[in-house]
């Protein structure tokens, strides 16, 4: 009843003809596209990546402004605020119909709940001919790392109490809003025979469902990580925002370092760097090259346009971008923070980002910080790496050093420097594992994942998929720890005498 059986993988040899990974995936998707009026640029290739699942690549150089993909709106899963839906007409969509019925709870008619129901229908084979085939492209839940998909016993692996608490709240919300979709997502090809479990066990599952493994949670994770803004729907009342999951375009990965070479456009959505769609293409979603793309280069979008934080990105997409965000927050915690009372913790949270000496400015330290930060940014530019974490660390220290007020004395600045260094050291000692240990584990898992993907040795096992999730969790942890380390590096060799010279 919940659509719990996972759709067969789109990459199965029986459907795609042979076991050659990259060309076969491309040929299969190209055939599906041609059958449903999806226009694919002749130099675009669909293939597996070593680390990030499927992706889009340029097989030859592609000039700026070229339309890479053009997808009819009629193929998309589109929902408007107020629960208006636009779905392929040949599907039955039973779960969507149940969710928007007059007798259904209004709280469960939000756009993301309705779109999650559409995803379940599509993957279960109730969304028409196209989605019966394309639904198998959806990633399995074990490979996704959105916090509410992580079991209770593993939430502490995030090393982020706020994200863990949000996950528990989100699971309670999912259970309340989509109670008919709490069946677990079964393994691929697994059929649950009637009476296979003891009746008492079935009753226990119904009373206390494992929401983290539920169809509803998986579908909501797919919605959160794949949805696009799709313009506005205008009628008699105020315009309503539309959101959609757009097949083929949803295969584009996030551009690491915040430098995308493509963006999408549709009627009602402007795309900087690309002209508006032609009138005859107003009923289509288009992926457009906003830069010249070299042969063999991955075609990637900026999911968040460079705004936000690594924590927010992880909460929505299940991974933290490698370079982080300039808006990331540095969290320095004392080693005994966990033994403090809630009131003490709240007081500490209020005070931790205040200047060490209220109302004064550490002018010498600010000068030293500017010099150190300038050098770090120049190195990032020379090495073509993201400078976002350096910017975030610099902004954090700048706030601690103060921006207005009379200058601190040299003694006050020395006290400020010692206090901040002490807090950085206490924070590192409080880590369950070191930055170096997390980086080493991530490198080891990443190498195994890449080798498996390159070998094309059949469908991944559950354990292998969970390794992909672990890799995403380690990415978040290393990003947060690296940011603290950046603060320490900017404070290294701070010389107040030199800074004041």
C-alpha positions in Angstrom: 0.0 0.0 0.0 2.9 2.4 0.6 4.7 1.7 -2.6 7.5 0.2 -0.6 9.1 -2.0 -3.3 12.0 -0.2 -4.9 11.9 0.3 -8.7 14.3 -1.9 -10.6 17.6 -0.1 -11.3 17.7 1.6 -14.7 21.2 0.2 -15.1 20.2 -3.4 -15.2 21.9 -5.4 -18.0 18.6 -7.0 -19.1 17.1 -3.7 -20.0 20.3 -1.9 -21.3 21.8 -4.6 -23.4 25.3 -5.2 -22.0 27.5 -4.5 -18.9 29.6 -1.7 -20.3 28.9 1.1 -17.8 29.4 4.4 -19.4 28.3 3.9 -23.0 25.4 1.7 -22.0 24.0 4.2 -19.5 24.3 6.9 -22.1 22.7 4.8 -24.8 19.8 3.8 -22.5 19.0 7.3 -21.4 19.4 8.7 -24.9 16.9 6.1 -26.2 14.5 7.0 -23.4 14.9 10.7 -24.2 14.3 10.3 -27.9 11.1 8.3 -27.2 9.7 11.2 -25.1 10.7 14.3 -27.0 13.7 15.2 -24.7 16.3 17.0 -26.8 19.9 16.1 -25.8 22.9 18.1 -27.1 25.1 15.9 -29.3 28.1 16.6 -27.2 26.4 15.8 -23.8 27.1 12.4 -22.3 25.4 10.6 -19.4 27.8 8.5 -17.4 28.8 7.4 -14.0 31.2 9.5 -11.9 33.8 8.0 -9.6 32.4 9.5 -6.5 29.1 11.2 -7.1 26.8 8.8 -8.8 25.6 9.6 -12.3 26.4 12.9 -13.9 26.5 14.9 -17.1 29.7 15.4 -19.1 30.8 17.1 -22.3 32.2 14.6 -24.9 33.5 17.6 -27.0 33.9 21.3 -26.4 30.6 23.1 -26.0 30.3 26.9 -26.5 28.6 29.2 -24.1 24.8 29.6 -24.7 24.2 26.1 -26.1 21.1 24.3 -24.9 22.3 21.1 -23.3 19.0 19.5 -22.4 15.4 20.5 -23.3 12.7 18.6 -21.4 9.0 19.0 -21.9 7.2 20.3 -18.8 4.7 17.5 -19.3 7.3 14.9 -18.1 8.1 16.8 -14.9 6.6 16.2 -11.5 5.3 19.7 -10.7 3.4 21.0 -7.7 2.2 24.5 -6.9 1.7 26.1 -3.5 -1.8 25.2 -2.4 -1.4 21.6 -3.6 -2.1 22.2 -7.3 -0.4 19.6 -9.3 0.8 19.0 -12.9 1.7 15.4 -13.6 2.0 13.2 -16.7 -1.6 12.5 -17.7 -1.1 8.8 -18.4 -0.3 8.0 -14.7 -2.9 6.9 -12.1 -1.2 8.7 -9.2 -3.1 7.0 -6.5 -1.0 8.3 -3.6 -1.2 11.8 -4.8 -4.9 11.6 -5.2 -5.2 10.2 -1.6 -3.0 13.0 -0.3 -5.0 15.9 -1.8 -8.5 14.4 -1.4 -11.0 16.6 0.4 -11.0 14.3 3.5 -7.2 14.3 3.8 -5.6 16.4 6.5 -4.7 19.9 5.3 -1.3 19.8 7.0 -0.3 17.0 4.6 -1.1 19.0 1.5 2.0 21.1 1.5 3.9 21.2 -1.8 6.7 19.0 -0.6 4.3 16.3 0.8 2.3 16.2 -2.4 5.5 16.1 -4.5 6.9 13.3 -2.3 3.7 11.3 -3.0 4.2 11.9 -6.7 7.7 10.5 -6.4 6.4 7.4 -4.7 3.8 6.9 -7.4 6.4 7.5 -10.1 8.9 5.0 -8.7 6.2 2.4 -7.9 5.0 2.4 -11.6 1.8 4.4 -11.1 3.1 7.5 -12.8 2.8 6.6 -16.5 5.0 5.0 -19.1 7.9 7.4 -18.9 8.3 7.3 -15.1 7.8 3.6 -15.0 11.3 3.5 -16.7 13.0 6.6 -15.4 11.9 6.0 -11.8 14.7 3.5 -11.5 17.2 6.3 -11.8 16.3 7.5 -8.2 19.2 6.8 -5.8 18.5 4.2 -3.1 17.9 5.5 0.5 21.0 3.9 1.9 23.2 6.1 -0.3 21.5 9.3 0.9 22.7 11.1 4.0 20.0 13.7 4.7 19.9 13.6 8.6 16.3 12.3 8.9 17.3 9.2 6.9 20.1 8.3 9.4 18.9 5.9 12.1 18.8 7.0 15.7 21.8 5.0 16.8 24.0 6.6 14.1 23.0 10.3 14.4 25.9 10.9 16.8 28.2 10.2 13.9 27.2 13.6 12.5 29.0 15.2 15.6 26.4 17.9 15.3 23.7 18.0 18.1 21.6 20.6 16.2 21.4 18.5 13.0 20.6 15.4 15.1 17.8 17.1 17.0 16.4 18.5 13.7 16.4 15.0 12.3 14.3 13.7 15.1 11.8 16.5 14.8 11.6 16.0 11.0 10.9 12.3 11.4 8.0 13.1 13.8 6.7 15.5 11.2 6.9 12.9 8.4 5.1 10.4 10.5 2.3 12.9 11.2 1.9 14.2 7.7 2.3 11.0 5.6 1.1 8.1 7.9 0.1 6.0 5.0 3.6 6.0 3.5 5.5 4.6 6.5 6.2 1.1 5.1 9.9 0.5 4.8 11.6 0.7 1.5 12.4 -2.9 0.5 15.6 -4.1 -1.0 15.7 -4.2 -4.8 13.8 -7.2 -6.1 12.6 -8.1 -2.6 8.9 -9.1 -2.3 7.3 -9.2 1.1 5.0 -12.2 1.1 1.8 -12.0 3.1 2.3 -13.4 6.6 6.0 -13.5 6.2 6.4 -11.7 9.5 4.8 -12.9 12.7 1.6 -10.9 13.4 2.9 -9.5 16.6 5.9 -8.2 14.7 3.7 -6.6 12.1 1.6 -4.9 14.8 4.8 -3.5 16.4 5.9 -2.1 13.1 2.6 -0.4 12.6 2.6 1.1 16.0 6.3 2.1 16.0 7.4 2.4 12.3 11.0 3.0 11.5 10.5 6.4 9.9 14.1 6.7 8.9 13.7 3.7 6.6 10.2 4.6 5.4 9.0 5.3 1.8 7.8 8.7 3.0 11.3 9.7 4.3 13.0 8.5 1.2 10.6 10.3 -1.1 10.9 13.5 0.9 14.7 13.3 0.7 14.5 13.0 -3.1 12.2 16.0 -3.2 14.5 18.1 -1.0 17.6 17.2 -3.0 16.2 17.4 -6.5 13.5 20.0 -6.7 13.8 23.1 -8.9 11.9 26.4 -8.8 9.6 26.3 -11.8 8.2 29.8 -12.1 4.8 31.0 -10.9 1.2 30.0 -11.7 -1.0 33.0 -12.2 -4.8 33.1 -11.8 -7.4 35.1 -10.2 -5.5 35.4 -6.9 -1.9 36.1 -6.1 0.7 34.2 -8.1 1.6 30.8 -6.7 5.2 29.4 -6.7 5.7 26.2 -8.7 8.3 23.6 -8.0 9.3 20.6 -10.0 11.5 17.5 -10.3 12.7 17.6 -13.9 14.0 14.3 -15.3 17.5 14.3 -17.0 18.3 17.8 -15.6 18.1 16.2 -12.1 21.2 14.2 -13.0 23.4 17.4 -13.0 25.7 17.4 -9.9 26.6 20.4 -7.8 29.5 22.4 -9.0 32.3 22.1 -6.4 33.9 25.4 -5.6 30.7 27.3 -6.5 31.7 27.7 -10.2 28.9 26.2 -12.3 29.2 25.9 -16.0 25.5 25.4 -16.6 22.1 26.6 -15.3 18.5 25.8 -16.1 15.8 28.1 -17.4 12.0 27.9 -17.9 9.2 30.3 -18.2 9.2 32.5 -15.1 12.7 31.7 -14.0 15.5 34.0 -15.1 19.0 32.5 -15.9 21.8 35.0 -15.6 24.3 34.6 -18.4 21.8 33.0 -20.7 19.1 34.5 -23.0 15.4 33.8 -22.2 13.9 30.7 -23.9 12.4 31.2 -27.3 8.6 31.4 -27.4 8.2 28.0 -29.0 10.2 26.5 -26.1 8.2 28.1 -23.3 6.7 24.8 -22.4 10.1 23.2 -21.7 12.8 23.2 -19.1 16.2 23.8 -20.6 19.7 23.3 -19.3 22.0 25.9 -20.8 25.8 26.3 -20.9 26.6 29.6 -19.1 30.3 29.1 -19.8 32.3 27.4 -22.4 32.7 23.8 -21.4 35.7 21.8 -22.4 35.7 18.2 -23.6 35.5 15.6 -20.7 34.5 18.4 -18.2 31.5 17.7 -16.0 28.4 19.8 -16.5 27.4 21.0 -13.1 24.9 23.4 -11.5 25.2 25.6 -8.4 22.5 24.2 -6.2 22.5 27.2 -3.8 24.0 30.0 -5.8 26.9 30.3 -3.3 24.7 31.3 -0.4 24.0 29.5 2.9 26.2 27.3 5.1 27.6 23.8 4.9 25.2 22.6 7.6 22.2 23.9 5.7 23.5 22.4 2.5 23.9 19.0 4.2 20.5 19.2 5.7 18.9 19.7 2.3 21.1 17.7 0.0 22.9 15.2 2.2 26.4 16.4 1.6 28.6 19.3 2.4 30.4 20.9 -0.6 34.2 20.4 -0.4 35.1 24.1 -0.2 32.5 25.0 2.3 30.7 28.4 2.4 31.9 31.9 3.3 28.9 32.0 5.6 29.9 29.0 7.7 29.9 29.5 11.4 32.9 28.6 13.5 32.0 26.8 16.7 34.5 26.9 19.5 33.4 24.8 22.5 35.2 24.4 25.8 36.3 20.8 26.6 33.9 20.6 29.5 30.9 22.1 27.6 28.9 18.8 27.7 29.1 18.8 31.5 27.6 22.3 31.7 23.9 23.0 32.5 21.5 24.0 29.7 21.5 27.6 31.2 25.3 27.7 31.1 25.3 26.4 27.5 22.9 29.2 26.4 25.0 31.8 28.2 28.1 30.4 26.5 26.4 30.5 23.1 25.5 34.1 23.5 29.0 35.1 24.6 31.3 33.0 22.4 31.3 35.4 19.4 31.6 38.6 21.4 34.9 40.5 21.4 37.2 39.4 24.3 37.2 43.0 25.6 33.8 44.5 25.2 33.7 47.9 23.5 37.3 47.8 22.3 39.1 46.9 19.1 42.2 44.7 18.8 43.8 46.9 16.2 47.1 45.0 16.1 45.5 41.6 15.8 43.2 42.9 13.1 46.2 44.1 11.1 47.9 40.8 11.6 44.7 39.0 10.5 44.4 41.0 7.3 48.0 40.1 6.3 47.6 36.4 7.1 44.2 36.3 5.3 45.5 38.0 2.3 48.3 35.4 2.0 45.8 32.5 2.4 43.5 33.9 -0.2 46.4 34.4 -2.7 47.5 30.7 -2.1 43.9 29.6 -2.8 43.8 31.5 -6.0 47.2 30.1 -7.1 46.1 26.6 -6.3 42.6 27.0 -7.8 41.0 25.9 -4.6 38.0 27.3 -2.7 38.7 30.2 -0.4 35.3 30.1 1.3 36.6 28.5 4.5 39.3 31.1 4.8 36.8 33.8 4.4 34.5 32.3 7.1 37.4 31.9 9.5 38.6 35.5 8.9 35.1 36.8 9.4 34.8 34.9 12.7 38.1 36.3 14.0 37.3 39.8 12.8 34.2 39.7 14.9 36.1 38.6 18.0 38.7 41.3 17.5 36.0 44.0 17.4 35.2 46.6 14.7 34.5 49.8 16.6 35.6 51.4 19.9 38.9 52.5 21.3 42.0 50.4 20.7 42.9 47.7 23.2 46.2 47.9 25.0 48.9 45.5 24.0 48.3 43.6 27.2 44.6 43.3 26.4 45.3 42.1 22.9 47.8 39.5 24.3 45.0 38.3 26.6 42.6 38.1 23.7 45.0 36.1 21.6 45.7 33.7 24.4 42.0 33.2 25.2 41.1 32.5 21.6 44.0 30.0 21.1 43.0 28.3 24.3 39.4 27.9 23.1 40.6 26.5 19.7 42.8 24.0 21.5 40.0 23.0 23.9 37.7 22.5 20.9 40.1 20.2 19.1 40.6 18.2 22.3 36.8 17.7 22.6 36.6 16.2 19.1 35.8 12.4 19.2 38.1 11.9 16.3 40.8 14.2 14.9 40.6 16.0 11.6 43.5 13.9 10.3 41.7 10.7 11.2 38.5 11.7 9.5 40.4 12.8 6.4 42.2 9.4 6.3 39.0 7.5 6.7 37.3 9.6 4.0 40.2 9.0 1.6 40.1 5.3 2.2 36.3 5.0 1.6 36.5 7.4 -1.3 39.1 5.1 -3.0 36.9 2.0 -2.5 33.8 3.8 -3.8 35.7 5.0 -6.9 37.2 1.6 -7.6 33.8 -0.1 -7.3 32.3 2.5 -9.7 35.1 2.1 -12.2 34.9 -1.7 -12.1 31.1 -1.7 -12.9 30.8 -4.9 -11.0 27.0 -5.0 -10.8 24.6 -3.3 -8.4 26.1 -2.1 -5.2 25.3 -4.0 -2.0 23.6 -2.3 0.9 26.9 -2.2 2.8 28.6 -0.5 -0.2 25.8 2.1 -0.4 26.1 2.8 3.4 29.8 3.5 2.7 28.7 6.3 0.4 26.5 7.7 3.1 29.4 7.5 5.5 31.6 9.4 3.0 29.0 12.2 3.0 28.9 12.3 6.8 32.7 12.5 7.0 32.6 15.3 4.4 30.5 17.4 6.8 32.7 16.6 9.8 36.0 17.4 8.1 34.5 20.6 6.7 33.6 21.8 10.3 36.9 20.7 11.7 38.9 22.2 8.9 37.2 25.5 9.6 38.4 25.5 13.2 41.9 24.6 11.9 41.7 27.6 9.6 41.2 29.8 12.6 44.2 28.2 14.3 46.3 28.8 11.2 45.3 32.5 11.0 46.4 32.9 14.6 49.7 31.1 14.1 52.8 33.3 14.7 50.7 36.4 15.5 53.2 39.0 16.5 51.7 42.0 18.1 55.0 44.0 17.9 55.3 43.4 14.2 51.6 44.0 13.6 51.9 47.4 15.4 55.0 48.4 13.5 
